[in-house]
Amino acid sequence: MFIPEILFPAFHELKEKFAEIQNDTAFWQDYQDSLANFSGRPTPLTYAAGLTKYFGGPKIYMKREDLNHSGAHKLNNALGQALLVKRMNKTRVIAETGAGQHGVATAIVAAKFGLKATVYMGSEDVERQYANVFWMKRFGAEVVPVEAGSRTLKDAMNAALRDWASSFETTHYLLGTASGPHPFPALVALFQSIIGTEAKEQILRLEGKLPNRVYACVGGGSNALGIFQAFIPHEEVELVGVEAGGEGPMAGKHASRIAYGQGRTGIAQGYKTLFLQDKDGQMLETSSIAAGLDYTGVSPLLANLSERGRVRFEAATNEEVVNALQLVMTKEGIVPALESAHAFAGAFREMQQCSEGESVIINMSGRGDKDIFNIAEGLRDEEWKAFIQRKSTQYQQSCSGDSGKA
């Protein structure tokens, strides 16, 4: 924890409550009931027959976090923290969000548990993920566009921390990823560990043995830690985290802290980890087709696993991601989120290294409905671009009064 003195009481309370619930059977029963009856868990481990046949190598399985109620793994953590909020008798939650999936999950649990919600989101992400902004507002959350800095996830987190510093007596910061000051990394990782717990049981039932590899995309790190934790004790299972390679390592437009070897140890936003930073320690701007991976830091838990050699890190470029997404759609009839498509891209690149008798799991952390604009642009869909241009022209004419409407 590297936090201002004004936040000590908030973190002290959170640490105490987190310690209380870890062995509280009543709390975990409530959590399991919420996951089963509200979120719809367990999510299936789907055999990807089309992709397996296409690559002609190992059996490919997809852990379907896209089938959670909110459309992504983020609800696992949001439900757990919402139950914690009720225990602390607080009435408001704040959150940061990049792709908007955590923002939607926060808005959902706020509506379910009768809480007020404010979601901070970089204005660039608001623009490219507006579908999720729309749903957050419909659930009753206030969405605050952040204009500072690069106007992405890092800046949204800064704004949320500033809010919490002046409101923690009635407000809980429902942080969405396994980063930030202690106990957030451990807390979020614990609530997300349900992914790996289920996946391990499912693969043993389906294959009678553990997988050879498990792939997950890595932004802050919540979905990767969620699925990796159950397999960490099993050294024979290789764990692969796939970061946002953007336009590649030489272009300087990416969000790869570990795979490109450009992250350096630093302290920011209340915690110590690997950040993309310049020689003076200033955080660099990041770039990715996937808003949820567009972050300058990485979970300290994942940074540690990388240093220990337990998790291998790769990066997938925007082009590889779009191609992988198209392949999943045409071979499986499933639309992964652009974030999740990084995991697919990283796995597809290595399929020839595996044999037919092996199996791999790819964590599909979310679905791609929210990404329709970015996917269409990435696929260079001319018909879609023409449609958007027509709508834009009609809107501009309406605003100028040319169409007779104010």
N, C-alpha and C positions, 0 to 999 in steps of 0.2 A: 504494500500500500504506500503510495506516494501522493498524499492528498492534503489539501489545505485544512487547517485546524477546524474550520467551521463545519467540515463534513465528518469529523471524528464521531460525534454522537450517532449519526445516521449509520455509519459503518459498524460501530460497536453494537448497535441494536440488531443490525442484519446478521452479524457474526453470531450473536447469542441465539437468535431465532433459528438460524441455519443449523447450529449445533443441536438445538432442541429437537428439530424434526427428524434428524437422521436416524434415530432409533425409535421414533414415535409411530407405532403401528396404526393408530387411528388416522394420522395424517396421510400415511402412504395408502391406506385403504381408500380414503377420499380421493387421492390422486389417481389411483388405479380405476376407481369407479368413473371418474371424469374422463379419463382416457378411453375407456371402453364405451361408455354410454353417450358421451358428447362428441369426442373426437373421432371415434370409430375404430380404435385399435383392437387387435393387432393389424398392422398393415401387411399385405402379402409379400412374400418373396417370389417374384414371378420369373419363371424360366423363359428366357428370351430365345425361343426356338429359331426365329428368323435370323437373328444376329449370329447365333451359334453356327447355323448352316452356312451363312455368308462367309464367316472367317475360317470355318473348317478346323477349329482348334478346340479350346476348352469349352465346357458348358458355361454359358453366361447367365447369371441371375441378377435381377434388379430388385433392390429393396425399395418398395413403393411408398415413400413418404409423401408423394404427390396425392395420395388417396386420403390423407388426413383431412378433417373437416375444412381447414383453412387453405388447403392446397399445398402445404409444405410442412417440413419438420418443426417449424417455429412454434406451433401450438403446444408441443410437448413441454417446452420451457415456460411458455406464457401461462398455461394452466397451473403448473407447479408454483410459479411465483405469485399468481393471483390468490391461490390458497394461503400462501405465506402472508400476503397483504391483509387478508381477512383476519389472520391471527394477530397481526400487529395493529388491528383496528384503525387502519388508514383508509381514506376515502377517495384517494386520487392516485393514478399511475401516470408516469411519463415514460417515453421510450424514444430511442433513435431507430431509424430504419433506412436501408439503402434501396433494395429491390422492392420494398413495401410489404414483403411477406410477414416480417415481424410486426410491422405497423398494423397490418390487418389482424394478426393473431392477438395483439394487444387490445385493439378495438373490440374484438369479439369477446375476450374474457371480461373486459370492462362492462360491456353490455350484459353479459351473463351474470356477473356478480354485483351489478349495481354500482360501479365505480365511475368516476370521471376520468377521462383519458386525454392526454395531450401527446401528440406524436411529432417529433422533430425529424425533418427530412430535407436533405440538400436540395436546393431549388433545381439543380440539373437533374437529379433523380426524380423530382416531382414531375418534371416534363416528360422524361422517358418512361416513367412507370405510372402514368396518370390513372390507369384502370384501378390500381390498388388504392390510390388516393381517393378516388370516387367511393370505393367500398368502405374505407376507413370513416369517411364523413357520414355515409349512410348508417353506419353502426353507432354514430353519435360522437365520434372522437373529433377533437380539434387537431387539424394538421397545420403545422407551422413550417413554411419553407425557410430554409437557412441560406442566406445570401453570402455568408462569409467564406473566405478561403477558396477551396476548389468546388464548394457547393455540393459536396458528396457526403459519404457516410462519416468520415472523420469529423467533419464540421457539424454534422447532426449530433454526434456524441458529445462534442464540446458544448453545444447549446443545451443538451439535456443535463449535463453536469452543472452548468450554471444555474439552471432552473432549480435543480435539487438542492443546491447550496442555500437557497432562500425559502424552500418549501418543505423540507424533509419531515417536519413535525406531522404533517397530514398527508405527505406524498411519498410513494415508493418509486424508485427508478427501476423499471422493469427492463433491465439491460438484455439485449437479445442474443449476444454471442459470448463465447467463452474467453472474453478478454476483459480489460478493466482491472480495477483494484480488487484484491482479495476481500470477500470470498466469491466474487462473481464468477471467475473462471471455473472454480470447483463446483459452485452451485449450478451453473448452466450445464456443465458437463454431466452432473448427476442426473438432472431432469431429462437430458437427451440420451442417457445411456440405455433407455428403453429400446432404442433403435437396434443397437448391437445385441442386446439380450434376446430380442425376438429373432434377429437374423441368425444368430448362432443356433438357437433351438430349431429354426426352420431348415437351415442347411443340413444339420445333422439328421433331421427327419427325412429330408428329400434325398440326400446323397450318402448318408451313413458315415460321413467324415467331414472335417473342416475344409473350407475353401483354401486354395493355394494363394490367392491374392484378394484383397479388399481395396476398392478404389472409392475415393470421395473427393469432392471439390473442397477447396480451402479458401475462405475469405478471412473472417475472424476465427472460425474454427469449430462452430457448434455442431454442424452435421457430421463433420469428420470425426471429432471426438465421440460423438454419439454412437457411431457404428464401430469405431476402432476399439473402444474400451473393453468390449467383451473378448476381443481377440488378442489384446496386448500380451497376456500371459502365455500365449501359444506362439512360440518363436518360429514354428514352421509356417505360419501364416504371414505373408508379406503384406505390409500396410503401405498404401501409396496415396499421398495427398497431392492433388492437382491444383496449382495456383493459376491465377489469371495472367497469361503471357501477353495479352494485349496485342500489340503490333510487333512483338519480339524484343529480345534483350538489347539489341543495338539501337532500336528506335527510341528507347527511353520512355515509351508509352505503354506501361504495363503495371501490374500490381503483384509482382512476384518478389517476395522477400527472401525466400530460401532457395528455390530451384535455380534462379539466376545468380545466386550468391551475392546479391546486392544489398541485402538487409544487414544493418549494423545494430548492435545493442544500444538501446537508448531508453529513456524514461519520458513518457508522455501520457496524458489522459489518466494519470493516477497509477500507472503500472510500468514494469520493466519487461521489455521483450525485444524482438528484432523489428526494427522499423526501416522503411525506406527514407533516408535522410541525407542531407548534403554534408560537406565536411565541417560545417558549423553546427550540425545537429538540428537543423531546421527540417521539418517534415516535407518530403517531396510530394508533388501532385501525382496521382495515380490515374490509370486509364484502363478500362475494360469494357467490352460489349455487355458484360453482366454487372448491373449496378450492385448486386449483393456481394460481389468479390472486390469491388473497387475501394479497397481500404489499405492504408499505409502500414498497419501493424498486423500482428498475428498472435493467436493465443499463446501465452507463455508456456502452457502445457504442451502444445505442439512444438514450440521452439525447443523445449527440453527433450521431447521424444526424438526430434531430428538430431540434436547433439549426441544423444545416446545411440543413434543409429537404428532406432526401432521403427521409425517411419521414414520412408523415402519420399522425397518431394520432386515433382515434375511440374512443368508449366505447359499450358495449351494456349496457342494463339487464337485470336478472334476467328481467323479463317478456318482453323482446325475445328473450332467449336461449332461454327455454323454447319460445316460439312458433317460433323458427327450427329448433330441434331437432325439434319435431313435424313441421315441413314437410319436413325432410330425410328423416325416417323414412317418411313417407307417399308421398313422391315418388321416393325412391331405394332404400328398403328397407335403409338404413344407419343405425346409431345412433352419432352422434358423442359424444365426451365433452362435458361441460358447458363445459370450457375451450374446446375446439374450436368449440363452438356459438357462442361469441362472435364468432369470425371469420366464420361463416356469417351471423350477425345483422348484422354490420357491412356485409358484402357485399350482402345482400338489400336493405338500406335504400337502396343506391346503384345497383341494377340498371337503373333507368330512365334513369340518366345515360349508359349505354353503348348502343351500337348493335349490330345483328345481326352485322355483320362483325367485331366485336371478340371477344376472349376474356379470361377471368379465371381465375386459379388461387386456390383456397382451400386453405390447409394444414390438413388434418384431422389434428391432432397426436396424437389418441388416440381410443379407442372408449369408449362410454358404459356398458358393463356395470357398472362400479364405481359408477355414479351412480343406480342403480335407485331407491333410497330418495328421493333428492333430486329426481329427475325426477318420480316419482309425486306427491311433495308439491307440486312446482311446477305440475303438470298438474291438481292438486286431484282426484286419482283416489279417489273415495269407496270403491270396492270394495277398493282396496289399503289404504286407511286402516282399513277395517273388519277386514281380514285381520291387519294389524299389531296392532290393538287386541286381537283374540282371542288372538294369540300372546303378547302382553304380559301379558294376564290369566292365561293358562295358566302362564306362567313365574312370576308372582308367587304364584299358588296353590301351585305346586310348591315354591317357596322357603319358604313359610309352613307347609308340611305339610298344607294343606287337601286335597290330592289323594292323600295317603297316601304321598308320596315325599319323602325328605329333600332 
